[in-house]
Structures are given as C-alpha cells and as structure tokens.
C-alpha cells in the first residue's frame, strides 16, 4: 500500500509540475498600441491618464525612447523591420521615396516581424494606419495584404478620422462621417474587441492597434469637443525663440510668431489632446476585456508612437521632421508577465528595437539581420542587472520638397515643403541630416550633420541644455568633435549587428 501511495504521489507531483511548466512556458500574447505623432516634450502623454495607470504604472515607463526618423513612414518601416532608414529604404512619405513601394514590399515587408510571429504559430490582427502610401495603386492597391497578418484592417493612405477606406483582408470598405460607426479610433477599438471574442483560442495572438490620434486633421470624438478648453501649447524652453545658431530651415522661421500662428498652435494643441481621449478609452476597455477573459496575466501590452511633434518651438508653426528632442522623443510603456510595476527606465531604446523585442518576448528568438536590439533585459532588471545594451542611437531624415509652394510664389523651385500661410516652411531638400545621440560620462551629446550648402553641424549637451538652445559646435574641442563625427559616419552606413557597437579604433 505504501508503495502504491508513493507511486501515486510521484505521479501527482509530476502532473502538477507538468501543468506548471506548460503554463509558465506557454507563449505570451502581445498587444501593441501605436499612436501617430504623439510627443513627449509638450506633455503629449498627460491626457492619457488611464493608459498611464493601466500600462505604465503596472510596468515600465521608458524616458529615453527615440524614433530613428522623425517622420511617419520611415519610422513605421523601422518599427516593422527593426532596421534603420538607410537599410530599409523608405526614406520619406512618398511612393518614390520608398514608402510602401513594390521594392519595399519585396525586400523588407516580406521579412518584417509579423511574418516571424506567424511562423511561430501566432494569430495576428492589425487595424489602423500602416504606411502612408498603403493602398495606392502603385503599391498594389487595397488587394495587397502585407504578409504575416491573419486579420487585416489597413487604412488606405494617411491618418484621418472620417471619410476613408479600409482594406479589410484585401477588400475595400468605405466609411463616411457618422459617429461612432465611422470614427476610425472607435472602429479600431470595436474590431479589436471582436477579434478577442472570435480568435483561435488554441493559438497565442499578436494585435497591433494603430490609431490616427493625434495626427492631423486632429478631429476628436464629439463627446470630447470641449475638453481642455483652458489649455495652450507649452511656452517654456524653445517655444517662440529664434534659432540663430541653427540650420537654415530654422533660421527662416518668423520669430516672434504672428498672432494667428500662436492661436492656431494653441487650437491644434487642444485638439490633439482631445483625439487621444478616445485612445485612452480603447486602452482601458482592451485591458478590461483581457482581464475578463483571463488573458491579462499572460499578455504584454506595449504603447508607443511613431514620432514626436512641435507647436511653436523655434518659431516652427506645427509639424515634425526636425532633429530636435520634441520631434524624436516618443512615449514607451510596457506591462506584461512578471514585469514589476512602477518602474522607470532611462536606458536608450528606439523604434528599431520593437521588432527584436517582440520576438525575444515570444520565445527568446534573436532576429538576424536587424539593426535593433531587444530591450527585454530592461523589463526585468532584477534578472539582468549586468546586461548592457547600447549607449547611442542614430537619427536620420531625408528632406522632402516640391517645385511650387502654394501661396508662396517666391519659393518656386527653391526646394521647400510644408509651408504655412506666412511661408514658414517645415521641410526642404537641405533638411536632410544624420544625428548621433550618445552618452558620454555625465553628458548626453547629440551630434548632427546636415547635407546642405553650409555643411551645417549642430551639437548639444542634452543633460545641461535639454531645450537645445546652445549649439556647441564652434566651441567644442576639435578632438572631441572628431571622435563624435567618426562614430556618426560609421553608424550612418552600418548594417545589422555592427550597428550596436562602434569599433574601438573609432573611439580614439
């Protein structure tokens, strides 16, 4: 009898151990919420109180998250591939600039992270903005569904809130201007809920919810039309300040800004915050739904944006595309299985790190041929206290221009773009740059070279000068500048794993 009991006890123990092992090692689910043009430096995260509480306060908030390009399509292409712009080839928002082009689809999209997740048995869902030229006839039209996605609800073209088309698994679906059934953030929200209700319960899932907020035309849901009525664009730092030691595009801005530009920037500021309230509602409901379905404890939730934004900084009315902190710093919050709450990380991470992190979280896969690194060790610092990642990152932008700027006849054939009614322009051919951001002791240096007629250089110590008011280039020790320049030139042409370390001979 004792022998039977002993055998029985061992069997029970082995069974319980097997169940425990199976649960602990089951592949996690991932929900990735991506906003559009959400800044950090102007308080772009402040209206999302519920998102901060449910994701950030229950996990890790990263304070040094960068986009490697301050423009939608290049950044989103980096998110999908884990590669710098100079390696994935989507240099701007145009089809000719590589955005969702046939070449990009054939050489990059086919190898993007969703295809890797699909090969590992994941059920995948996408809803919202993909790439700016998605759905264009030259990009395969709405019939083209990027590989790796089981359920596809891709916005045709750039961010809007009403009057748009979706590609629903390759079939065009037109939407009008009726709330709530056509409001894009709510459409994404509803279809995400539907996927969670009807998903294949035998498979882990990956969901990407890519909202239009807070991109123009800044259309809030009607219930939020009056929110934040007393708010205005922040006036501190570089707001409405002349950038005399900056490159030409900044020097051409009108400072002080005209009254109507100030009023417009304040109105845009409020409307941007209002659009984010619907995203906040979506995040809250998705978290509650995951909890109700007993999925929350095995689900990573990642929240970020494609690039930052500015409203009056250095006299620039409203846009992105600049090398400064307001356009390249973006939010990043992560919660998930075993991640301790209330953590803040100041480690340098970037959008190229998202793809390798997703695969690392799934089953410790190390993605080959990507420029990014998994930031998984930063989510579990107690387990990885001695694991270094990087102390630098590369930022790139290729300026766009048009031949004829409407309303600014003097700018014909001058290589400018995105100009307001006062002919203050936000982009130009010579707004093409590469920047190195690097930790050096107690300082964080940003070194930028512009490909313009002046070969202009801008250098800032971000620790002592967070608003980038003083260009250090002319006063910097030539040896120190030479060191930074060598590293910048190396990273601007790096590829794959070599992008994550700089050869020692370049550091001398």
Secondary structure, DSSP 8 states (H G I E B T S, - for coil): -HHHHHHHHHHHHHHHHHHHHHHHTS--EEEEEEESS--STT-TTTT-HHHIIIIITTSEEESSEE-SSSSHHHHHHHHHHS--HHHH---SSSTTTTTT-HHHHHHTGGGSHHHHHHHTT-EEEEEE---TTTT-GGGT-TT---TT-SEEEEESSS--SSSEEEEETTEEEEE-S-TTTT-HHHHHHHHHHHHHHHS-TTS-EEEEEE--TTSTT----GGGTTTTTT-----STTBT---TTS-HHHHTS-SS--HHHHHHHHHHHHHHHHHHHHHHHHHHHHHHHHHHTT-GGGEEEEEEES---BSSBTT--SB---SSHHHHB--EEEE-TT--SSEEE---EETHHHHHHHHHHHH----TT-S----HHHHTTTT-TT----SEEEEEE----BS--TT-GGGTTS-EEEE-TT--EEEETT--EEEEEEEETTEEEEEEEE-STT--EEEEETTT-TT--S--GGGS-HHHHHHHHHHHHHHTT--GGGGG---GGG--
